[in-house]
Amino acid sequence: MSFDSIEDLQAIAEELPNAPTEFKFEATTVQTIIAPNGIQFGVIEAKSSFTNTSGGEIGIYQKQVFFKAKTGTQSIVFTTIDGLKEITLSAFDAMLETISLIAE
């Protein structure tokens, strides 16, 4: 995967609705970022929802982060319900800043 453009990320994002999962995610944001630690990440944010047993619609937020490692492209996926996104996403983003790639 190249991070020179977002074409590879866009291709992954376009396949999200077709993924074999109970939740059909729809990409809302596709971008590349450079974290404060200097590592370049590809980021796909997506949304989905489900109906709970009371008949209420529950929104789901997902953030997929991709980065290059010696063994190829690695990814980390964060998924939560919308109601917990605001209090948990900052911890996930802070974790990303601690990633460091080890040279051989």
N, C-alpha and C positions, 0 to 999 in steps of 0.2 A: 504494500500500500504506500502510495506516495502522498506526501502532504504538501506538494508543490501547488496543487489545486484541490478543490473539494469534490472533484468528479468521483473518486472512489467512495467517499463518504456518502455522496448523493445516491450512488448506486445501492449502497446498503440501506439507506433511508427509504428508497423506493420499494424495497422488498419487505419492509416491516409489516405492511398489511397482509402479506402472504405467508408470514412465518407460522409454523405449525404450533400454535399456542392457543390457549383458551382466550387470551386477551389479544385483540387485534389492535396493535399500536399504529398510530399515525404520526409521522415525523412532523414536528413543528419548527425546529431549528436545526440547521446543519452548518457547522463552521469549523475553522481551525483557529486555535489560540496558542499563544506561547505563555506558559505559566511563569510566575516570578522566579522559579528555579531554573528557567531557561529551556525546559523541555517543551517540545511542540506536541500538542494534542489535537486529534480530530474529535469533535463533539457532535453527537446527535441527541437532541431532546425530543421526546415523543410523549403522546398522551393516549389513554384508553379509558375504559370505564367498565363497570359491571353493576348489576342490580343485586342488592343485598336481599336477605330473606324477608325484610319488611317492605320490599318494593322500592326502596330508595336507590337512586343512581349515585354510585361512588366513583369519583374520578381517580385515575391512576396517572402518576408522573414517572417517566423513566429518563435517565441520562446515561448514555453510553459514551465512554471515553476510550479512544484508541491512541496508542503510541508505539513507536518503533523500539524494539529491543534486539539484542544480538540474535535471538532465535526467530525473529520475524515480528509481526504486528501482534501486540497484546491488547486486551481490552478489559475494562472494569465497568460493570453495570450497576447502577443505583436505581432502585424502584421503590416507590412509596405511594401511599394514598395522598391525594391533594391536601387533606387536612393536616398532614404531618410534614409536608414539603418545606414550609417556611422555617421550621425548627430543626430539620435534619440535613437539609441540603448544604448548609454552610460547613457542617462537619465533614461531609463527603468532599467538598471543594478544598477544605484545609488538608485532608488526607492526600489529595493529588499533589499538593505542594511539597509533600515529604518524599515523593518518588525520586529516586536517583538511579541513574543507569551506571552500572559498574563496567569499567573497561577491562578487557582481557589482560 
